[in-house]
Amino acid sequence: MTIYALLTDSHWGARGDHLGFLDYFEKFHNDIFFPTLEERGIKDIIHLGDLVDRRKYINYYTASRLRHVFLDRLVNYNCKIIAGNHDVYHKDTNHINALVELVEGKAIVITEPYQEGELLFLPWINRTNEKYATEMIENSNARFVFGHLQLKGFEMHVGSVATDGLDVSLFTKFEGVYSGHFHHKSSRNNVYYLGAPYEITWTDCSDLRGFHIFDDQTGELEFIQNPYSMFHKVLYNDSNTTLDKIMNLDFSKFNKRYVKIILLKKENPYWFEKFFDEIEKSNPFDLQIVEDHLDLGIEEDPELLEQAKDTFSILKTYVGGMSGQINKPKLELLLKQIYDEANMVAES
């Protein structure tokens, strides 16, 4: 019997190597991940891909933080790291990758399909290795699969479902299939998308983040939640309340974080000014106000609240309302990629 810590989609270097995100990633590893492993005596780690954020290169400072916070500590563990699509230089082969260049010697690097006992490991499947990977899946007698998989029908992030990739029916014979790649934590039947360990974009706000502990004898999977958030939505409504109640908020949690004030009712400008000043004094990385101009009742309607939270939500709503023969999921994915790239450029 072996107890594994399962971690995936770390994305070191995300958001244009933003120092605040590097600090946020380090806090998760220092306060949650490694202390939990030490407390429980866990010595085995499987990382399910996308250790780094960019396929083509890595910032030296990010590489240094990655080494000190994560890689150097692996000397105390037995760790396997599977190549994800962000870890590989080419799109059609895993041959050149960040794991070989940065990780070898500190952990076992898995860049091609590989079976060890009852465990089948599937790194990013591309044009070069697709035939071999499919044969491995079909012929494998493994109980469990650990991979970085693109499976049709699963949510990539909340509200956006993958329309291309491998068919889940290929994996029905396995007792459990555990995957990285999609950052939203979800499961269906025997397939578990484990989700990213922390928030990286506004679309992650309020979505569960953390890592898992897995027992390879019983198949039990335990979720360990990351309590730290990078993104905060604050509902402001000063009707039927008092200034004391409005100010009774832990403003310190907004320090070096991203904050959106959802403005529902502002009947007393002075109260709002004081409230806004307190958030501003907490020194957030970014502070925005989203106003309910049309009195849409956002507070009572979770769907409208989601639509108000960021620019990408507005784009999704617009795409959803388009008519004609349009592949809406693919258009939405393209817009998501452009939106994320624009955020990275803006904050670099």
C-alpha positions in Angstrom: 0.0 0.0 0.0 1.2 3.5 -0.9 -0.3 6.8 0.0 0.3 9.5 -2.7 -0.1 13.2 -2.7 -1.6 14.2 -6.0 -0.8 17.7 -7.3 -1.4 19.2 -10.7 -1.3 22.3 -12.8 1.1 24.4 -10.7 1.8 26.8 -13.6 4.9 28.4 -12.2 5.4 31.6 -14.1 1.7 32.3 -14.6 0.4 35.8 -15.2 3.6 37.0 -16.8 5.8 35.9 -13.8 3.8 38.2 -11.5 5.6 38.4 -8.2 2.4 38.4 -6.3 1.3 35.1 -7.8 4.8 33.6 -7.0 4.3 34.6 -3.4 0.8 33.1 -3.5 2.0 29.8 -4.9 4.8 29.7 -2.3 2.3 30.3 0.6 0.3 27.3 -0.6 3.4 25.0 -0.6 4.8 26.3 2.6 1.5 26.5 4.7 -0.6 23.7 3.2 1.0 21.2 0.9 4.3 20.2 2.5 3.1 20.6 6.1 0.2 18.2 5.3 2.6 15.6 3.9 4.9 16.0 6.9 2.0 15.7 9.4 0.7 12.5 7.7 4.1 10.9 6.9 3.4 10.9 3.2 6.6 10.3 1.1 5.2 9.8 -2.4 4.1 12.5 -4.8 2.6 12.4 -8.2 2.4 15.7 -10.1 0.0 15.4 -13.0 1.4 17.9 -15.4 1.8 21.6 -16.2 4.5 22.3 -13.7 5.4 25.4 -15.6 3.2 27.9 -17.4 4.9 28.7 -20.7 6.0 26.1 -23.2 8.7 28.1 -24.8 10.8 29.5 -22.0 11.0 30.3 -18.3 12.0 33.4 -16.4 15.2 32.9 -14.4 13.6 34.4 -11.3 10.6 32.1 -11.6 12.9 29.1 -12.1 14.7 30.1 -8.9 11.5 30.3 -6.9 10.3 27.0 -8.4 13.6 25.3 -7.3 13.6 26.7 -3.8 9.9 26.3 -3.0 9.2 22.9 -4.7 12.0 21.1 -6.5 14.8 21.2 -3.9 12.4 19.8 -1.3 11.7 16.7 -3.4 14.9 15.2 -2.1 12.8 14.1 0.9 10.2 12.4 -1.3 9.6 9.9 -4.0 8.2 12.1 -6.8 7.0 11.4 -10.3 6.1 14.3 -12.6 4.1 13.8 -15.7 4.6 16.1 -18.7 1.6 18.4 -19.4 0.9 20.4 -22.5 2.5 23.5 -20.9 5.6 21.6 -20.1 6.5 20.6 -23.7 8.1 22.9 -26.3 6.5 21.4 -29.4 2.7 20.8 -29.8 3.1 17.5 -31.7 5.8 15.8 -29.5 6.9 15.7 -25.9 10.6 15.2 -26.8 11.8 18.6 -25.7 10.3 19.7 -22.4 10.8 21.7 -19.2 10.8 18.6 -17.0 14.0 17.1 -18.5 15.7 20.5 -18.4 14.7 21.6 -14.9 13.6 18.5 -12.9 15.6 15.4 -13.8 17.7 14.3 -10.9 15.1 15.7 -8.4 12.1 13.6 -9.5 11.2 10.8 -12.0 10.1 12.5 -15.2 7.5 10.8 -17.3 7.2 12.2 -20.8 5.8 9.1 -22.6 3.1 6.6 -21.6 4.4 4.2 -19.0 3.0 1.5 -16.7 4.4 0.6 -13.2 2.5 -2.2 -11.5 -1.2 -1.2 -11.2 -0.6 2.4 -12.2 -0.7 3.7 -15.8 0.9 7.1 -16.4 -0.2 9.1 -19.4 1.6 12.4 -20.1 0.3 14.9 -22.7 -1.1 12.9 -25.7 -0.2 14.5 -29.1 0.1 13.5 -32.7 3.4 11.7 -32.3 2.4 9.5 -29.3 -1.3 9.1 -29.8 -1.2 5.7 -31.5 1.1 4.3 -28.8 -0.9 5.9 -26.0 -4.1 4.4 -27.3 -2.6 1.0 -27.5 -1.2 1.3 -24.0 -4.7 2.2 -22.7 -6.4 -0.6 -24.6 -3.9 -3.3 -23.5 -3.3 -2.1 -20.0 -4.2 -4.2 -17.0 -3.7 -1.3 -14.6 -6.3 -0.4 -11.9 -5.6 3.3 -11.9 -4.6 5.9 -14.5 -2.8 9.2 -13.8 -2.6 11.6 -16.7 -2.7 15.0 -18.2 -5.7 14.3 -20.4 -8.1 16.2 -22.7 -11.4 14.3 -22.4 -14.6 15.4 -24.1 -17.5 16.4 -22.0 -15.7 17.7 -18.9 -15.6 21.3 -17.7 -12.4 23.1 -18.4 -13.5 25.9 -16.1 -16.9 26.7 -14.6 -19.5 26.8 -17.4 -17.1 25.9 -20.3 -17.2 22.2 -21.5 -14.5 20.6 -23.7 -15.9 19.6 -27.0 -12.8 17.8 -28.4 -10.3 15.3 -27.1 -10.4 11.6 -26.2 -13.7 9.9 -25.6 -14.2 8.9 -22.0 -15.4 5.4 -23.1 -11.8 4.5 -23.7 -11.2 4.5 -19.9 -14.3 2.7 -18.6 -12.3 -0.5 -17.6 -10.2 1.3 -15.1 -11.1 1.6 -11.4 -10.1 5.2 -11.3 -8.8 7.8 -13.8 -7.1 10.9 -12.3 -6.2 13.8 -14.5 -4.7 17.3 -14.6 -5.2 19.8 -17.5 -8.6 21.2 -16.7 -8.4 23.6 -13.7 -11.9 23.0 -12.5 -12.3 20.1 -10.0 -15.0 17.7 -11.2 -15.8 14.0 -11.5 -18.0 11.7 -13.4 -18.2 7.9 -12.9 -14.6 6.7 -12.6 -12.9 9.9 -14.0 -11.6 12.7 -11.6 -10.3 16.0 -12.8 -8.3 17.1 -9.7 -8.2 20.8 -10.4 -5.5 23.4 -9.9 -4.1 24.0 -6.4 -4.8 27.7 -6.5 -6.6 30.5 -8.3 -4.9 32.0 -11.4 -7.6 34.0 -13.2 -10.9 35.6 -12.3 -12.8 32.6 -13.7 -11.3 30.6 -10.8 -12.9 32.9 -8.2 -14.8 30.9 -5.5 -14.0 27.6 -7.3 -12.5 24.9 -5.1 -8.7 24.7 -5.1 -6.3 22.4 -3.4 -4.7 18.9 -3.8 -5.6 15.3 -3.1 -4.3 12.3 -1.1 -4.8 8.9 -2.7 -4.6 5.4 -1.3 -3.6 2.9 -4.0 -5.0 0.0 -2.1 -8.5 1.2 -1.4 -8.7 3.8 -4.2 -9.8 6.4 -1.6 -9.3 10.0 -2.7 -9.3 12.8 -0.1 -9.4 16.5 -1.0 -7.3 18.9 0.9 -8.6 22.4 0.3 -6.4 25.5 -0.2 -8.0 28.1 2.1 -6.2 31.0 0.4 -7.8 33.1 -2.3 -6.3 35.5 -4.8 -9.6 36.9 -6.1 -12.3 38.4 -4.0 -15.8 39.6 -4.9 -17.4 42.0 -2.3 -21.1 42.7 -2.5 -21.8 46.3 -1.4 -25.3 47.3 -0.3 -25.8 50.1 2.2 -29.6 50.0 2.4 -31.1 48.7 5.7 -27.8 48.6 7.5 -25.3 50.7 9.4 -21.9 52.1 8.8 -20.5 49.9 11.6 -21.8 46.8 9.9 -20.4 47.8 6.5 -17.0 48.4 8.0 -17.1 45.2 10.0 -15.0 43.4 7.4 -11.6 41.9 7.5 -9.9 44.3 5.1 -6.5 42.7 5.6 -7.4 39.7 3.5 -7.4 42.0 0.4 -3.7 42.8 0.8 -1.9 41.9 -2.4 -5.0 40.4 -3.9 -7.5 41.1 -6.7 -10.8 42.7 -5.5 -14.1 43.5 -7.3 -16.7 45.5 -5.5 -20.1 44.5 -6.8 -22.1 47.7 -6.3 -25.7 46.7 -5.5 -27.0 49.8 -3.6 -25.2 53.0 -2.8 -27.5 55.3 -0.9 -24.9 57.0 1.2 -21.9 58.2 -0.8 -19.9 59.0 2.4 -20.3 55.4 3.7 -19.1 54.0 0.3 -16.1 56.3 0.3 -15.0 55.1 3.7 -15.6 51.5 2.7 -13.7 52.0 -0.6 -10.8 53.8 1.2 -10.4 50.9 3.7 -10.1 48.4 0.8 -7.7 50.6 -1.0 -5.6 51.0 2.1 -5.2 47.2 2.3 -3.1 47.5 -0.8 -4.7 45.1 -3.3 -3.0 44.4 -6.6 -6.1 45.5 -8.4 -9.4 47.1 -7.3 -12.4 47.3 -9.6 -16.1 48.4 -9.2 -18.8 46.6 -11.0 -22.1 48.6 -10.9 -25.6 47.2 -11.2 -26.7 50.0 -13.5 -30.0 48.5 -14.5 -31.0 47.4 -11.0 -31.0 43.7 -12.1 -31.1 42.2 -8.7 -27.7 40.7 -8.8 -27.6 39.9 -5.1 -30.6 37.6 -5.5 -29.6 36.1 -8.8 -26.4 34.0 -8.7 -26.3 33.7 -12.5 -26.4 37.5 -12.9 -23.7 37.8 -10.2 -21.5 35.5 -12.2 -22.1 37.5 -15.4 -21.1 40.7 -13.5 -17.8 39.4 -12.2 -15.5 40.0 -15.1 -15.0 40.8 -18.8 -14.8 37.2 -19.9 -18.2 36.5 -18.4 -19.6 39.3 -20.5 -18.0 37.8 -23.6 -19.5 34.4 -22.7 -23.0 35.9 -22.4 -22.6 37.6 -25.8 -21.4 34.4 -27.5 -24.3 32.5 -25.9 -26.8 34.9 -27.4 -25.4 34.7 -31.0 -27.4 33.1 -33.7 -26.5 31.3 -36.9 -24.2 28.3 -37.5 -21.5 29.1 -35.0 -19.4 26.7 -33.0 -20.0 28.5 -29.7 -17.7 26.3 -27.5 -14.7 26.8 -29.9 -15.3 30.5 -30.2 -15.6 30.8 -26.4 -12.3 28.8 -26.0 -10.6 31.2 -28.5 -11.9 34.2 -26.6 -10.7 32.7 -23.3 -7.2 32.2 -24.7 -7.1 35.8 -26.0 -8.5 37.1 -22.7 -5.9 35.3 -20.6 -3.0 36.4 -22.9 -4.2 40.0 -22.6 -4.3 39.7 -18.8 -0.7 38.3 -18.8 0.6 41.2 -21.0 -1.2 43.8 -18.9 0.2 42.6 -15.7 3.7 41.8 -16.8 
